[in-house]
Amino acid sequence: MAAPTSHKLFSALNCRSNPDFSAPPPSFNRRLNSAAFYGPSAIILRFPPNCTGTAPFPPAPAETLSSAAISAEIAADDNVSAGAGGNGAVPVQFSGSVDSSSYSFLKSDGSMAIHAAERLGRGIVTDAITTPVVNTSAYFFKKTADLIDFKEKRQFSFEYGRYGNPTTIVLEEKLSALEGAESTLIMASGMCASTVLLMALVPAGGHLVTTTDCYRKTRIFIETVLPKMGIKASVIDPADVTALESALEENNVSLFFTESPTNPFLRCVDIKLVSEICHRKGALVCIDGTFATPLNQKALALGADLVLHSATKYIGGHNDVLGGYISGPDKLVSQVRTLHHVLGGTLNPNAAYLFIRGLKTLHLRVQQQNSTALRMAKILEEHPKVKHVYYPGLPSHPEHQLAMRQMTGFGGVVSFEIDGDLITTIKFVDALKIPYIAPSFGGCESIVDQPAIMSYWDLPQLERAKYGINDNLVRFSFGVEDFEDLKADVLQALEVI
C-alpha cells in the first residue's frame, strides 16, 4: 500500500500582517485537480492570523536588529542558500510542522507511532509538542465566495464536525502510517467501524463470508440486522480454506470479513492465502486485527484489502477511551466514509487526542504484553489445574506455524480452560488480586473475564457450548504490570481451587 501523502501538503509558512484566506497556499495548487486532495482525510487548516504561504518577512533595518535577531537572520540566510524558500523568501519554520516528503527514514513502528503526522508533517501550526485538541462543531468561511469555491472543489476547508476535525485527522494519518495504508477512517467505536463497513461494502441482497469464532456483537449484527437488507452470510471455520472456496463458488460474495487472531480462541486466518482466493472471485477481504495490533501483524501487506481495529483496546491502551478504525486504499475507505457521514458515529476530538497519546507508548506496551502473555501461556499449559490453553505463540495452537509466518508477536491475551466447572472457575477468577474483572482488553491494567458470564450469560449453557464457550473458559488480558507479580498472582489463585 502507498504511504500516506497528506503530510506533504504543509511547507514552511511566511507571515504578513493582513492575510487573505480566500485561496489556498501555493503548495496546495499541485493537488487542485486531484480527487484524493478533496477526500475528507486531507489535512487542510486555516492558518494563524499573521500567516500565509506567499509574502516574506519585511526586512528589518540593520541598526535595530538585536543579537538574537542577527542569529535568526544568519540561520535564515543559511536556509535560503540551501534552497529553502526557493524564491528568495525567508521561511519561518514552525516547530511541529516540518515539511517531510516521506517517513521512509524511520525504520521502526515505534518511532512512526510517535512522530508520524505530528512533528513529521502536522498540519496544525503550533510550537506545542503535543497535538492541540480542536473543539468545534463547525468551521466558518470568511465570505460566500470561499464557500462556493469549497463546494465546487477549488478550495479545501473543513465544514462540519461530523465530516472531519484537525485533531482527528492527525490520528488518522498516524494510523495510516502504521498500517501502510493510503487512508484511515476513525469512528466512535470498534462496533461502529464494523457495522458501517459491512453496510457500505456489502450491497442489499448480497453475500458475505465470516468465521465461527468472532466477537459476539459482530455475529449478532450479521445474523439479525444484515438479513433485514437481504444480506446472507456463510460461516466457516477460520482455517477451512475449502469451505471458503465453496462459499465463493456458490454465492456472489462481496466480502470476507474475519478476525485474526479471533475472539476468544485466538484462531488465525492465512491472510495471504485467503486474499488470493477471494480476489480471484472478485471478493474483498477485511481483517479485524484488534488482537494483533498493527505492530504484531500487517494485514494490508499480507494482501488484505482493509484492516479494522477496535482502537479502544491496544491503540488507546489505557482503558479510558472508545474508538474504532478502518485502513486501506482511499477508494474503499471513501465508500465507508460516505456512509459514515450519513450515519454519524463521529469520534470526539478529545478522544482523538487520547488515542494519539496512547499510540506513543504502543510499541513499549505491546512488547511487554507479548512477552508476559507468552511466558504465562507456557506456565499455564504445564499447570495441572489448567485443562487447555489457547494462544498462537504455543506449538499446541492449531495455527501456530501460520502465526509464526505472519505475526511478529502474539499479543497480550491468553484464553484457557480451568480443570473444573462454572463455580470452580469463578473461585479462580475471584481469587486473583491484580486484574480487574471487566470486559475489554489491551490496556495497561490486566483484565480477566469468564466469557460464559461476561458475554454469554443470557444464553443457556447448551447454546453457549455451540460457540465453544464452556463454563470453565477464562480470557486473561495481560497488562504492563511486572511479570513476576502477575505470575505469582495467577499461581496463588490456581492454588485456591
C-alpha positions in Angstrom: 0.0 0.0 0.0 1.2 3.5 -0.6 2.3 5.6 2.3 0.0 8.5 3.3 0.7 11.7 1.5 -1.3 14.4 3.2 1.7 15.3 5.3 3.4 16.6 2.2 0.9 19.5 1.9 2.4 21.7 4.5 5.5 23.6 3.6 7.2 26.3 5.6 4.9 29.4 6.0 5.8 33.0 5.7 4.0 35.7 7.6 2.4 39.1 6.8 0.2 41.4 8.8 -3.0 41.2 6.8 -3.6 37.7 5.5 -6.2 36.8 2.9 -7.6 33.3 3.3 -9.6 33.4 0.0 -7.2 31.0 -1.7 -5.1 28.0 -0.5 -1.4 28.4 -0.1 0.7 27.7 -3.3 1.8 24.3 -2.0 -1.8 23.1 -2.5 -2.1 24.1 -6.1 -0.4 21.0 -7.5 -3.3 19.0 -6.0 -6.2 21.1 -7.0 -7.1 18.6 -9.8 -6.6 15.5 -7.6 -9.7 13.7 -6.4 -7.7 12.5 -3.4 -7.0 16.1 -2.4 -10.6 16.7 -1.7 -11.0 13.5 0.3 -12.0 14.0 3.9 -8.7 12.7 5.1 -6.7 15.6 3.6 -5.3 17.9 6.3 -6.0 21.5 5.4 -6.2 24.1 8.1 -6.8 27.8 8.3 -3.5 29.3 9.4 -3.0 31.7 12.3 -4.0 35.4 11.6 -0.5 36.5 10.7 0.4 33.6 8.3 0.0 33.0 4.6 2.0 31.0 2.1 3.2 33.9 -0.1 4.8 37.0 1.4 8.2 37.1 3.1 9.0 38.9 6.3 9.5 42.6 5.7 13.2 43.4 6.0 14.2 45.0 9.3 16.7 47.9 9.5 20.1 46.5 10.3 20.7 49.0 13.1 17.6 47.8 15.0 18.5 44.1 15.0 19.2 42.5 18.3 21.8 39.8 18.7 19.0 37.2 18.7 17.6 38.7 15.5 21.0 38.7 13.9 21.4 35.0 14.8 18.0 34.3 13.3 18.8 36.2 10.2 22.1 34.2 9.8 20.1 30.9 10.2 17.5 32.2 7.7 20.2 33.0 5.2 21.6 29.5 5.6 18.2 28.1 4.8 17.8 30.3 1.7 21.3 29.3 0.4 20.4 25.7 1.0 17.4 26.0 -1.2 14.6 26.6 1.4 12.1 29.1 0.2 13.2 28.8 -3.4 12.1 32.4 -4.4 14.4 34.2 -2.0 11.8 34.4 0.7 12.9 33.7 4.2 10.8 30.9 5.5 9.5 30.7 9.1 9.9 27.2 10.4 7.3 26.2 13.0 8.2 23.5 15.4 5.9 20.6 14.9 5.2 21.4 11.2 8.3 20.2 9.4 7.6 19.6 5.7 8.8 16.0 5.3 8.4 14.3 1.9 8.5 10.8 3.5 8.6 8.8 6.7 10.9 6.3 5.0 13.9 7.1 7.2 12.0 5.9 10.2 12.8 2.2 10.4 10.6 1.2 13.4 6.9 1.2 14.1 7.7 2.7 17.5 9.2 5.8 16.0 6.4 6.0 13.5 3.8 5.8 16.2 5.4 8.7 18.0 6.2 11.1 15.1 4.1 10.3 12.1 1.5 13.1 11.2 2.9 15.3 14.0 6.5 16.5 14.0 6.8 15.0 10.6 4.1 16.8 8.7 1.4 18.0 11.2 -0.9 20.4 9.5 -1.7 22.3 12.8 0.8 25.1 13.0 1.9 25.3 16.6 5.1 25.2 18.7 3.4 22.6 21.0 4.9 19.1 21.1 1.5 17.6 21.6 -1.3 17.9 19.0 -3.9 20.5 20.1 -7.5 19.5 20.6 -9.7 21.4 18.2 -13.0 21.5 20.0 -15.5 22.8 17.4 -18.7 21.5 15.8 -18.5 23.7 12.7 -16.0 25.8 10.7 -16.6 29.2 9.2 -16.0 30.7 5.8 -14.7 34.3 5.5 -17.0 35.1 2.7 -19.6 33.4 0.5 -17.1 33.2 -2.4 -14.9 31.0 -0.3 -17.9 28.7 0.5 -18.7 28.4 -3.3 -15.1 27.7 -4.0 -15.2 24.9 -1.4 -18.4 23.5 -2.8 -17.0 23.5 -6.3 -13.7 21.9 -5.1 -11.5 24.8 -6.0 -10.6 25.3 -2.3 -10.5 22.9 0.6 -11.7 23.6 4.1 -13.3 21.8 7.0 -17.0 22.4 7.1 -18.8 20.5 9.8 -17.6 18.4 12.8 -19.1 15.2 11.6 -17.1 15.4 8.4 -13.7 16.0 9.8 -11.6 17.6 12.6 -7.9 18.6 12.6 -7.1 16.6 15.7 -8.9 13.6 14.5 -7.1 13.7 11.1 -3.7 13.7 12.8 -4.8 10.4 14.4 -6.0 9.0 11.1 -2.7 9.9 9.4 -0.7 8.4 12.2 -2.7 5.1 11.9 -2.3 5.1 8.1 1.5 5.4 8.6 1.5 2.4 10.9 -0.8 0.3 8.7 1.0 1.2 5.5 -2.4 2.5 4.2 -3.5 5.2 1.8 -6.3 6.2 4.1 -7.8 5.7 7.5 -11.3 6.4 8.9 -11.7 6.7 12.7 -15.1 6.2 14.3 -16.7 6.3 17.7 -16.2 2.6 18.5 -15.0 -0.7 17.0 -18.6 -1.9 16.5 -19.4 1.3 14.7 -16.5 0.7 12.4 -17.6 -2.9 11.8 -21.2 -2.2 11.2 -20.7 0.8 8.9 -18.1 -1.1 6.9 -20.4 -4.1 6.4 -23.3 -2.0 5.3 -21.1 0.1 3.0 -19.3 -2.7 1.2 -22.0 -5.5 1.0 -24.9 -4.5 -1.3 -28.5 -5.2 -0.4 -29.3 -8.7 -1.3 -25.6 -9.5 -1.2 -23.5 -12.2 0.5 -20.6 -12.2 2.8 -18.4 -14.9 4.4 -17.3 -14.8 8.1 -15.9 -17.2 10.6 -17.3 -19.2 13.5 -15.1 -17.7 16.2 -15.6 -13.9 16.5 -16.8 -11.1 18.7 -20.3 -11.9 19.7 -21.8 -8.5 18.9 -20.4 -8.7 15.4 -22.1 -12.1 15.0 -25.4 -10.7 16.3 -25.2 -7.9 13.7 -24.5 -10.3 10.9 -27.2 -12.7 12.0 -30.0 -10.3 12.9 -29.5 -6.9 11.2 -28.0 -7.6 7.8 -30.8 -10.1 6.9 -33.2 -7.2 7.0 -31.3 -5.9 4.0 -31.4 -9.2 2.3 -27.8 -9.9 3.0 -26.9 -13.5 3.7 -23.7 -14.9 5.3 -21.7 -18.1 5.1 -20.0 -19.0 8.4 -16.8 -21.1 8.2 -14.1 -22.3 10.4 -11.1 -19.8 10.4 -8.8 -22.4 8.9 -11.2 -24.1 6.5 -10.0 -22.9 3.1 -12.1 -25.5 1.3 -15.3 -24.1 2.9 -14.2 -20.6 1.8 -13.7 -21.7 -1.8 -17.1 -23.4 -1.8 -18.8 -20.3 -0.4 -17.2 -18.2 -3.1 -18.2 -20.7 -5.8 -21.8 -21.0 -4.8 -22.6 -17.3 -3.9 -21.9 -13.9 -5.3 -19.7 -12.9 -2.3 -18.7 -9.3 -1.9 -16.7 -9.6 1.3 -14.8 -12.0 3.5 -14.8 -10.5 7.0 -12.9 -12.1 9.8 -10.8 -11.6 12.8 -7.2 -12.8 13.0 -6.5 -13.7 15.7 -10.1 -14.4 16.7 -12.0 -13.7 19.9 -11.8 -15.6 22.2 -9.9 -18.6 20.9 -7.2 -16.7 19.1 -7.6 -18.7 15.9 -5.5 -17.3 12.9 -6.5 -16.9 9.3 -4.0 -17.3 6.5 -4.3 -13.8 5.3 -2.1 -14.1 2.2 -3.9 -17.3 1.0 -7.5 -16.2 1.6 -6.8 -12.9 0.0 -5.5 -14.6 -3.2 -8.5 -16.9 -3.2 -11.1 -14.1 -2.6 -9.5 -11.8 -5.2 -9.8 -14.4 -7.9 -13.5 -14.3 -7.3 -13.8 -10.6 -7.0 -14.4 -10.6 -3.3 -12.8 -8.1 -0.9 -11.0 -9.2 2.3 -11.3 -7.3 5.6 -9.3 -8.4 8.6 -10.2 -7.3 12.1 -6.7 -7.2 13.6 -7.6 -5.9 17.1 -5.9 -8.8 18.9 -2.8 -8.5 16.8 -2.3 -4.7 16.8 -0.7 -3.1 13.7 2.7 -3.9 15.3 2.3 -7.6 15.5 0.6 -8.1 12.1 0.5 -6.1 8.9 -2.7 -7.3 7.3 -2.6 -5.0 4.3 1.0 -6.0 3.4 -0.2 -9.7 3.6 -2.8 -9.0 0.9 -6.0 -7.9 2.8 -7.9 -5.0 1.2 -8.9 -3.5 4.5 -7.9 -3.8 8.2 -10.2 -2.9 11.1 -9.4 -2.4 14.7 -11.2 -1.6 17.9 -8.9 1.2 18.9 -10.4 1.0 22.4 -8.0 -1.9 23.1 -4.3 -1.6 22.4 -4.3 1.6 20.4 -5.7 3.6 23.3 -4.1 1.3 25.8 -5.3 2.9 29.0 -8.9 1.7 29.3 -10.2 5.2 29.1 -11.5 5.9 25.5 -13.7 4.2 22.9 -13.0 4.2 19.1 -12.6 2.1 16.0 -10.9 2.5 12.6 -10.5 1.0 9.2 -7.5 1.5 7.0 -6.9 0.7 3.3 -7.0 2.1 -0.2 -8.6 5.6 -0.4 -11.1 4.3 -2.9 -12.5 1.7 -0.4 -12.2 3.8 2.7 -14.0 6.7 0.9 -17.0 4.4 0.3 -17.3 3.7 4.0 -16.6 7.3 4.9 -19.6 8.4 2.7 -22.0 6.2 4.7 -20.3 7.2 7.9 -21.1 10.9 7.2 -24.7 10.0 6.9 -25.0 7.6 10.0 -22.8 9.6 12.4 -20.8 7.8 15.0 -18.1 10.6 14.9 -15.1 10.4 17.2 -14.9 13.3 19.6 -11.6 15.3 19.1 -10.8 14.8 22.8 -10.9 11.1 22.3 -8.7 11.5 19.2 -6.2 13.2 21.5 -6.2 10.3 23.9 -5.6 7.9 21.1 -2.7 10.0 19.8 -1.2 9.9 23.3 -1.8 6.2 23.6 0.0 5.4 20.3 3.2 7.0 21.5 3.7 4.1 24.0 2.1 1.4 21.9 5.4 -0.3 21.0 6.5 -0.3 24.6 3.3 -1.7 25.9 2.9 -4.3 23.2 6.4 -5.5 23.7 5.8 -6.1 27.4 2.4 -7.7 26.8 3.7 -10.0 24.1 6.4 -11.2 26.5 4.2 -11.6 29.5 1.5 -13.4 27.7 3.8 -15.9 26.0 5.6 -16.7 29.3 2.3 -17.1 31.2 0.8 -19.2 28.4 3.7 -21.7 28.8 3.3 -21.8 32.6 -0.5 -22.3 32.3 -0.1 -25.1 29.8 2.1 -27.0 32.2 -0.2 -26.4 35.3 -2.2 -29.5 36.4 -5.3 -27.3 37.2 -5.5 -25.9 33.7 -7.2 -28.1 31.1 -6.3 -26.3 27.9 -4.6 -23.1 26.7 -5.4 -21.1 23.6 -2.5 -18.9 22.4 -1.0 -18.7 18.9 2.5 -18.5 20.4 2.3 -22.1 21.7 3.2 -25.0 19.4 0.0 -26.7 20.6 -2.1 -24.0 18.9 -3.7 -25.2 15.6 -2.3 -22.2 13.7 1.0 -21.8 15.4 3.1 -22.2 12.3 0.9 -19.8 10.4 1.1 -17.3 13.3 4.9 -17.6 13.2 4.9 -16.7 9.5 2.5 -13.7 9.5 2.9 -12.3 13.0 5.9 -10.7 14.8 4.3 -11.1 18.2 1.3 -13.0 19.5 -0.5 -10.4 21.6 -1.3 -9.9 25.3 -4.4 -12.1 25.6 -4.4 -15.7 26.7 -7.5 -17.8 26.8 -7.6 -21.0 28.9 -9.9 -23.5 30.4 -9.7 -24.4 34.1 -10.0 -28.0 35.0 -13.3 -27.6 36.7 -16.9 -26.3 36.4 -18.5 -22.9 36.5 -18.2 -22.5 40.2 -14.6 -23.6 40.3 -13.7 -21.1 37.6 -15.5 -18.4 39.5 -13.4 -19.2 42.5 -10.2 -18.8 40.4 -11.3 -15.5 38.9 -12.3 -14.1 42.3 -9.0 -15.2 43.9 -7.0 -13.0 41.5 -5.7 -9.8 43.1 -4.2 -7.9 40.2 -6.6 -8.0 37.2 -9.9 -6.3 37.1 -13.0 -8.4 36.3 -14.2 -6.5 33.3 -14.8 -6.6 29.5 -12.3 -5.3 27.0 -8.5 -6.0 26.8 -5.3 -4.4 25.7 -4.9 -1.8 28.4 -2.1 -1.1 30.9 -4.1 -2.8 33.6 -4.6 -6.6 33.4 -8.2 -7.6 32.8 -9.8 -11.1 33.3 -13.3 -12.3 32.4 -15.2 -15.6 32.2 -16.9 -15.4 28.8 -19.8 -17.7 29.8 -20.8 -15.0 32.3 -19.4 -11.7 30.9 -20.6 -12.1 27.3 -22.9 -15.1 27.0 -24.8 -15.3 30.3 -28.1 -14.6 28.6 -27.8 -17.8 26.6 -28.5 -21.3 28.1 -25.4 -23.5 28.8 -26.1 -25.7 25.7 -26.4 -22.6 23.5 -23.1 -21.3 24.8 -21.5 -24.6 24.1 -22.4 -24.4 20.4 -19.9 -21.5 20.2 -17.3 -23.3 22.3 -18.0 -21.1 25.3 -17.7 -23.5 28.1 -18.3 -22.6 31.7 -14.6 -23.0 32.6 -13.2 -20.7 29.9 -11.2 -17.7 31.1 -9.9 -14.8 28.9 -6.9 -13.1 30.5 -5.6 -9.8 29.1 -2.2 -9.2 30.5 -1.3 -5.6 31.1 2.1 -4.0 31.7 2.5 -5.0 35.3 5.7 -6.7 36.3 5.7 -10.3 35.1 6.8 -11.8 38.4 3.8 -10.1 40.1 1.4 -11.5 37.6 2.9 -14.9 37.7 2.6 -15.1 41.5 -1.0 -13.8 41.4 -2.1 -16.4 38.8 -0.4 -19.3 40.6 -1.8 -18.4 44.0 -5.3 -18.1 42.5 -4.9 -21.6 41.0 -3.9 -22.9 44.4 -7.3 -21.7 45.8 -9.3 -24.1 43.6 
